[in-house]
Amino acid sequence: MEVVGTLTLAFLFLAVAGWVWQAVESRRDVRRNPPPGQMLDVEGRRLHLRSLGQGSPVVVLEAGLGGSSVGWCRVQPEVAKFTRVVSYDRAGMGWSEPASNGRSGAALVEELRMLLRKAGIPPPYVLVGHSFGAYVVELFAASSPNEVAGLVLVDPLPASEWYPLTDRQKARLAKGVRLAGYAAALARFGVARLFLALVMGPRWATRLFMLVVGVCTLAAARINLRAVGGGLRGAERMRAGLEKLPAEAVAQLRALWSRPTYFQAWAQELENLPESAAQVATRKIPREIPLTVMSAGSSSPGRLREHERLAGLSARGRHLMVLGSGHLIQLNAPAIVVEAIRNLIIGEE
């Protein structure tokens, strides 16, 4: 019993210490990483929008699941050299305040439309969506075709991958929502902040941390060694992506990903993923809208077929393969994304 009491006190001490650390560092984050754009009120919550450049049509950048405006840091300044371009953060992501209402694709379209109006940014728009962000821009184009000058889909998530759902997908999605919920709870006690400090620190610290976590997980849950290897590979992929970003962007992401609201927003969007996919599957992009679909070189044959089919929905559709790139094409090959946007705009002139 004495050992149990000691462990309980130690756990409580660590929990309180983590909570205090998270609270103090969160205040510092606000001072050190202010929003680079403007905060605009949309239905009682402030959303972050960053605008660069001048000209029309205006390019609107839509991030993928769990993404933010920071992910476009290598694309937005280059596009701003030839037209106006805006990036923004969906509610709960980046610098935007969280939302309590539904997070389906159609709801996100209305949120984006209201934000653009609030910012005084008139159509026409060239909408650029990465991964899940393609759902949002596709639905925007389907609902307001007269406001859309073109679409660029960067390794889009095919609707057929999440609609209709199989039992296996339902279980996978439910697990993802639970994990995001756990992460939000742990973030309140500084666990996410600690993890990011280790992953974004020296490589040896990342490997040591993941090894310790893996060993502890093995002992507690009796899972196989593949889970440890998967965790290490995940941390390495995260590092590889971050190494493509400027130091300022890494610091911003480290602060933003430490917030409980980030994981809560992620859980909300995951929960609504099947509904969003169903909306995309049942609303077609008008054939007259120019469309460019970009596929990562690492795409599976099935996803490539879906991307080819998607490009064929437009009378002016193009399908581009980006060899040597993973899913984050906007970080792996930003110049190709910029050129695809430029070519679509030139085609409109």
MIZA-552312 format. One record per residue (C-alpha): residue in three letters; y, x, z. Coordinates in steps of 0.25 Angstrom, whole numbers, plus 5000, padded with zeros to 4 digits. Each point is the difference from the previous one (the first is absolute). Example, Ala and Ser with C-alpha at 12.3 -4.5 7.8 and 13.67 -1.06 7.14 Angstrom:
BEGIN
ALA498250495031 SER501450064998 
This chain:
BEGIN
MET500050005000 GLU500950125003 VAL499850054986 VAL500349864994 GLY501349995008 THR500550134996 LEU499749974985 THR500749875001 LEU501250075007 ALA500050104989 PHE499949904989 LEU501249925006 PHE500850135001 LEU499850034985 ALA500349864996 VAL501349995008 ALA500450144995 GLY499749964985 TRP500849885002 VAL501250075005 TRP499850114989 GLN500049904989 ALA501249925006 VAL500850135001 GLU499650064986 SER500349864993 ARG501450005005 ARG500150154994 ASP499449954987 VAL501149904998 ARG501150115002 ARG499250114992 ASN499549914988 PRO501149894997 PRO499749914988 PRO500550074988 GLY500449874993 GLN500649875005 MET499549905010 LEU500149854995 ASP499849875007 VAL498949924994 GLU499749875007 GLY500350065014 ARG499450134998 ARG500550134995 LEU499450064988 HIS500250144994 LEU500450034986 ARG500550134993 SER500750004987 LEU500350124991 GLY500750014987 GLN500749914990 GLY499649914988 SER499149894996 PRO498949965000 VAL499950035015 VAL498650065003 VAL499449955013 LEU498950085007 GLU498949935008 ALA499150085009 GLY498549985002 LEU499349955012 GLY500550085012 GLY501150064992 SER501550015001 SER501250054992 VAL499750145004 GLY498850004991 TRP501050004988 CYS500850125004 ARG499550084988 VAL500349894990 GLN501249925004 PRO501050124999 GLU499550034986 VAL500149864995 ALA501449995006 LYS500450104989 PHE499949894990 THR500249875007 ARG500149935013 VAL498750005008 VAL499749945014 SER498950025010 TYR499849915012 ASP499149985012 ARG499249875002 ALA500249945013 GLY499350095011 MET499950114991 GLY501050124999 TRP501349975007 SER499949854998 GLU499849915012 PRO498749925001 ALA499749864996 SER499249895007 ASN499849924987 GLY498950014990 ARG499850134992 SER499449944987 GLY500450064987 ALA500849874997 ALA500850015013 LEU500350154997 VAL500549964987 GLU501049905006 GLU500450115010 LEU500350104989 ARG500849904992 MET500849965012 LEU500350155003 LEU500450034986 ARG501049885001 LYS500550045013 ALA500350144995 GLY500749944988 ILE499050064990 PRO499949914988 PRO498950004990 PRO499450044990 TYR499050095008 VAL499050104996 LEU499049985011 VAL499150125004 GLY498849985009 HIS499050095006 SER498649965004 PHE500249875008 GLY501550004996 ALA499549964987 TYR499649865005 VAL501449985005 VAL500750044986 GLU499049924992 LEU500249885008 PHE501550024999 ALA499950014985 ALA499149884999 SER501049915008 SER501350054994 PRO499750064986 ASN501449994996 GLU500550095011 VAL499050114996 ALA500250104989 GLY498750085002 LEU498950045009 VAL499450135004 LEU498749995008 VAL499650145007 ASP498550005002 PRO500149855003 LEU498949935009 PRO499349914991 ALA499949855006 SER498650004996 GLU499750105011 TRP500449905011 TYR499849864994 PRO499049945001 LEU499650075013 THR498550045002 ASP499450005014 ARG500150155000 GLN501550004997 LYS500349905011 ALA499350095010 ARG500850124995 LEU501349935000 ALA499849945014 LYS499750145005 GLY501250054993 VAL500949905007 ARG499350035014 LEU500350154998 ALA501449974997 GLY500149915012 TYR499450115009 ALA500950114994 ALA501349915003 ALA499549995014 LEU499750155002 ALA501450034993 ARG500749945012 PHE499450115008 GLY500350124991 VAL498650014994 ALA500549994985 ARG501150095003 LEU499150115006 PHE499049984988 LEU501150024990 ALA500550125008 LEU498750064998 VAL499749964986 MET501450054995 GLY499950135008 PRO499250124998 ARG498749984992 TRP499250065011 ALA500549905010 THR499749894990 ARG498550054999 LEU499950025015 PHE500549865003 MET499149934990 LEU498850085005 VAL500349965014 VAL500249854997 GLY498750014992 VAL499250065011 CYS500549905010 THR499749884990 LEU498650054998 ALA499850015015 ALA500649865003 ALA499549924988 ARG498850084994 ILE500549994986 ASN499550104990 LEU500750134996 ARG500549944987 ALA501149935008 VAL500550145005 GLY500050054986 GLY500749884995 GLY501150015010 LEU500350154997 ARG500049974985 GLY501049885003 ALA500950105008 GLU500050104989 ARG500349904989 MET501249955009 ARG500550155001 ALA499850024985 GLY500949884998 LEU501150045010 GLU500050144994 LYS500649944987 LEU501249945008 PRO501350075004 ALA500150035015 GLU501049895002 ALA499149904995 VAL498850055008 ALA500949995013 GLN500449864996 LEU498549964998 ARG499650065013 ALA501049925007 LEU499749874993 TRP498550015001 SER500150015015 ARG500649865002 PRO499049895004 THR500849904991 TYR499550094988 PHE498549975003 GLN500349855003 ALA500749994986 TRP498850074994 ALA499049905007 GLN500849884995 GLU500050054986 LEU498550035001 GLU499749865006 ASN500749944988 LEU499450094989 PRO499049904995 GLU501149894999 SER500950104993 ALA498950044990 ALA499749854997 GLN501449974997 VAL500050124990 ALA498749964994 THR500549854997 ARG501450044995 LYS500150074987 ILE501150104996 PRO500849954988 ARG499650074987 GLU501450034996 ILE500350095012 PRO499850154997 LEU498950065008 THR499550145003 VAL498850025009 MET499750145005 SER498650045005 ALA499750115009 GLY499050114994 SER499149975012 SER499949854997 SER498649944999 PRO499549954987 GLY500149865005 ARG501450015004 LEU500450074987 ARG499449884992 GLU500949915009 HIS501250084997 GLU499749994985 ARG499849855001 LEU501349995008 ALA500850084990 GLY499549914989 LEU500649875007 SER501450054994 ALA500350004985 ARG500750135003 GLY499050065010 ARG499650155001 HIS498950065009 LEU500350145004 MET498950105006 VAL500650105010 LEU499050115000 GLY499950095012 SER500749895009 GLY499449925012 HIS500549875004 LEU501450045004 ILE500550034986 GLN501449995004 LEU499850125009 ASN499050084992 ALA500749984986 PRO501449945003 ALA500550054986 ILE499049914993 VAL500449885008 VAL501550034997 GLU499750024985 ALA499249865000 ILE501249935006 ARG501050074990 ASN499149974988 LEU499949855004 ILE501549995002 ILE500350074986 GLY499149904994 GLU500849895005 GLU501350064994 
